[in-house]
Amino acid sequence: MTALILHGGAGARRERNYDTEVVHMREVVEAMKVRLDAGDSALDVAVAAVVMLEDSGLYVAGKGASPNLAGAYELDASIMDGSTKRAGAVAALQGFRNPVVAARAVMDRTPHVMLVGDGAALFAHDQGLEPIADEAAWFTGAGKGEDNHPPGALSHGTVGACVLDSQGRLAAATSTAGVFGKMPGRVGDTPIPAAGTWADANAATSCTGQGEYFIRVAASAQVAWRVAAGQSLAEATQAVIDEIGALGGDGGMIALDAAGNIAAPFNSQGMKHAWLTTAGEIGVQVFRD
């Protein structure tokens, strides 16, 4: 039994057309289904899915990054392996193509969970990760006209994936890039395990939205803890989104539990997301009908 769910951010607005993103998200799910059917681990598939989302330039992560107020591109990512509770993260990383790959390297090759700024960049260089030769030519500035573009003071844009593999293991990965107009050095929920990303034996979660609010409620971990306490995945995720909304925040989350149930609540206009059910069915959605 395998399943997965991914997202391309909760900044979607109804006045924009998302046909390209819908096609791409389906392609990512189809590619990951092949890997899951071949027995790949949940962690490997979660990272691979996020790499595809980062590299597309269609979402505000990886190639789709936008500069901060100082004109710099600072990227964040985190991953978590539910079967071991190991985690890796980078924050305010500059100069490298796939922050989620850097997060994986932090988890696999250091005793730490998170590296930031210059330290993260030095580590990525030492690990031979792929640099960006020409930032002006590489970055696409995805998401213009979405909630990640000014004048919103707390704008957002993120991608992520949650995966259940054939061994019953859960994993999650999340990546974001410099949303328009953020202060230099700003770090949101994405690279923080328990806030933007979480995976344990009960549930895997990846969040997207105004990260300051997700940090304040430990959004990702709270979902898993609620599931462990007996709530359904749908109840747990909706309760967290409701709490964020009550604080004045907006966004959404994707989640997957050990039984293969999926959930994708959001209180923003839309959230780009796609999924693979345990029955092998693939779906894609941006807005509620």
N, C-alpha and C positions, 0 to 999 in steps of 0.2 A: 504493500500500500504506500503510495507516494502522493504528494500534493505540494503545491506552491502558490504563492501570491506575491505580486510585485506592484510597485507604484512608481509613477513618474512625477509626483508632486501634487499638492492640494491647492495650487494657485489657479486652477483652470477657471476661465470665465466664459459665459455662454456666447458672447459676441465673437469668439474666436473659433476657427475650425480646427479640429484635432484629428482629421483623417490620417495624416502621416504618422502621428504618435500612436493611434489605434493599431495601424498596420504593424508598426515597429514593435509595440508591446506584445502583440500576438506572435510575431517572429521570435522574440526572446523566450516566451513561454514554450513555444514549439521546440526551440533548440535545447532548452533546459529539460524538457520532457524526454528527449533522446538520451540525455546524460543520466537522468534518473532511472530510466528503463535499463541503462547499461550498468547500474549499480553504483554510480558516483555518490559520494557523501553529501549530506545536506550542506555542510560548510563549503565544500568546493563548488557546489551548484549556486549557492547564494552569492558567493564572490563572483563567479562567472556571469551570473545574471546582471549584477551591478556593473561589472566591467562593460558589458554590452550597452547598458543604459548610459554610462559615463561617456563612452566613445561615440555615441550617436550624435551628440551635439544638440539633441532635441529637448533636453531637460536641463534644469538649472543645477547641474552637477557635472564634474569632469569637464569635457570639452564645451559644455553649455554654460560655463562659468561667466559671471559678470564681475567687474571690478568693484573694490570697496571705494570709500571716499578718497583714498590716497592713490587710486588707480592700480592697486595691486590685486592679484588674484590669489586669495587665500582659500584653500580647500580643506574640508573635514570629512572624515569617514570613521566608521567603527564596524566591527564584526563580533559575533558571539556564537560559540559552539555550545548548544544546549546540553549535550551529553557530558561535557566536562566542566562547563561554566568558565572555560577560558575565553578571554576577550582581548582584542587589540584595537587600537585607535590612533589616529593622527588628527591634529588640529592646526589650523592656520599654516598648512603646508603650501609652499610655493615652489613652482618650477618642475613639477612632476605630473605625468599624464593620468595615472590612476591612483587616487588616494586610497581606494579600497584595497588595492594590492599592497600598498605601504602599511595599512592597518593589519593585514594578514601577516606581513613580515614582522611587525612589532610583536604580534602574538606568538609566532613560531620561533623567532630568533633572538628574543630578548626576555629578561625576567619581568618586564614592565607591561602595563596595560596601555599607556598613552604616551606619545611623544608629540611635542608641539613646536611650531615655528622653525627657527634655525636648526634646532636639534633634530626635528623630524626630517628636514631637508638633508642634513648631513648624513643621517642614517639611511635615507632613501638612496643617496649617492653611493654610499659605501656598499649598499646591497645590490648595486647595479640596476636599480629600477629605471624605467624609461623616462628620460627628461623631456621637457618641452623646449625645442630649439628656438622657436619664434612664437611668443605668446600672442602677438597681434594677429598672426595668421592662423593660429590654432583655435583660439576661443571664439565661440559663435554668439555669445550673449543671448542665449535662449530665454524665452519667457517674457519678452516685451509685451506689455499690455495685460500681463497677469498680475496676481497679487504680490509677486516678488519685485515689482517695478515701483519706483517712487510715484506718488508722494507718500506711500504707506511707511510709517515710521518703523514698524516691525514687519517687514516683508519676508517672504519665504520661498524656498524652492529646493526640493530634495528628491532623491530616488532611493528605493530600497527593495529588499526581497526577503521573504520568509519561506523556509523549505522544510519539508518532512521527507526523509529518505526511506528506502526499503528496509533499513535496519531499525526504523522507528526513531531516528535521531532528528532533532530540530536544530535549526540554525537561522540566524538573521544577519543581514548586512545593510548598512545605510550609508549614503554618501551625499554630500551637498557641496555647493560652491559659492563663491562670493556673491551673495544676492545684492542687487543694486542698492547702493547708498549705505551699506553697513559701515560702522566705525572700524578703523584698522584694529585688528586684534580681537574683534568680536567673535565669540564662540557660542553657538547655540546648543541645541540638544543632540544633534546628530552624532558627534563623537563621544558622547557620554553614555556609557552603559547604564541602564536603568531609566534614563530619560528618553533618548531617541532610539535606542536599540536594546533588545533583550532576547535571550533564549535560555530556557532551562528544560527540565523534563516535562513541563506542563504546557508551555506556550512559547511561541516566538513572535516578536512584534517589531515593526519598524514604523517610525512616526514621520509626519510631514506637516509643517505648519509654523506658527510663530513659536520658535523654540524656547523662548524665555518662559512661556507658560507650561510647556511640556516638562521643562526642568523642575519647575516649582511643584509639580504633582507627581514626580517620578513616574511619568506616564507609562513607559514600556514595562517596567518591572511591576507596576501596580496591576497591570492586566494579568500577568502570570500569577501573581499572588492571589488575586480574586478568583482565578480559575482553580488554583490549589485549594481555596476555601470553599469551593462548590458551585460557584457561579458558572453559567455557560459562557462560552467565548463571546457570543453576541451581547450578553448582558454586561460582561466585564468591560469590553471595549467601549460600548455606548456610555457606560457610567463614567469612564475616564474622559471621553470627549465632552460629556455634559458638564463635568467638573471644570474642564478647561474653558468651555463656553461661559460658565458662570463667573469665571475670573475675567472675562473679556477677551479671551484668546480664540483664534480660529485655526482650523487645520483638520487633519484626519490621521488615521493610522490603518495599517494592515496587520492582520494577525492570523496565526495558524496554531491549532492545538494538536496534541498527540494523537487524537482520533482522526485528524485530517479535516476538521471543521475550519472554515475560513470566515473572516469578518473584515469589513472595510468601512467603518463609520466615518463620517466627516460632517463638519458644520460650516464648511466653506461652500462656495457656489458649486464647485466640482472637485473631483480628485481622479487623476488619470491612474487607472489600475487594471490589472489583468490577473487571471488565475487559472490554475489547473486543479480540478477536483480529483478525489480518490477514484472516481469512476472514469477518469481520463478525459473529462469534458473541459474545454477551454473557453473562457469568457473574457470580454474586455468591456470596460465601462468608464465614462468620464463624468457624466451627469446622471442624476436620478431621473427616471422617466416622469 
